[in-house]
């Protein structure tokens, strides 16, 4: 019984540490207009690159060229997206999901 309490305590501590790590590792949105030069002519801001890529992939032109390029839009996996936002996974995926 004593061993069960110790194992349960270690598992609970591991869950709390993982939850705290995820909580403090969430990226925050910033106002990118503060970083734009004052003398710039055009300023474009994309808050979510995955939405931009998804919108481009669902246009008529992209779908018309799909047989030539042999590309199909991937379905979004929420588990992989959440893991990449938490900082788990390949560096490219983490940077793409956290970019603003």
ChimeraX attribute file (.defattr): number of C-alpha atoms within 10 A of each C-alpha:
attribute: neighborCount
match mode: 1-to-1
recipient: residues
	/A:1	5
	/A:2	7
	/A:3	8
	/A:4	9
	/A:5	10
	/A:6	11
	/A:7	11
	/A:8	12
	/A:9	12
	/A:10	12
	/A:11	12
	/A:12	12
	/A:13	12
	/A:14	12
	/A:15	12
	/A:16	12
	/A:17	12
	/A:18	11
	/A:19	12
	/A:20	11
	/A:21	13
	/A:22	15
	/A:23	11
	/A:24	9
	/A:25	12
	/A:26	12
	/A:27	14
	/A:28	7
	/A:29	10
	/A:30	10
	/A:31	10
	/A:32	13
	/A:33	11
	/A:34	8
	/A:35	8
	/A:36	13
	/A:37	10
	/A:38	9
	/A:39	6
	/A:40	7
	/A:41	6
	/A:42	7
	/A:43	10
	/A:44	8
	/A:45	11
	/A:46	11
	/A:47	15
	/A:48	13
	/A:49	15
	/A:50	17
	/A:51	11
	/A:52	11
	/A:53	11
	/A:54	14
	/A:55	11
	/A:56	14
	/A:57	17
	/A:58	12
	/A:59	10
	/A:60	10
	/A:61	10
	/A:62	16
	/A:63	16
	/A:64	10
	/A:65	11
	/A:66	14
	/A:67	10
	/A:68	8
	/A:69	10
	/A:70	7
	/A:71	12
	/A:72	12
	/A:73	13
	/A:74	8
	/A:75	7
	/A:76	10
	/A:77	8
	/A:78	9
	/A:79	9
	/A:80	14
	/A:81	19
	/A:82	13
	/A:83	15
	/A:84	20
	/A:85	21
	/A:86	19
	/A:87	20
	/A:88	14
	/A:89	13
	/A:90	9
	/A:91	10
	/A:92	9
	/A:93	17
	/A:94	19
	/A:95	13
	/A:96	15
	/A:97	19
	/A:98	20
	/A:99	15
	/A:100	17
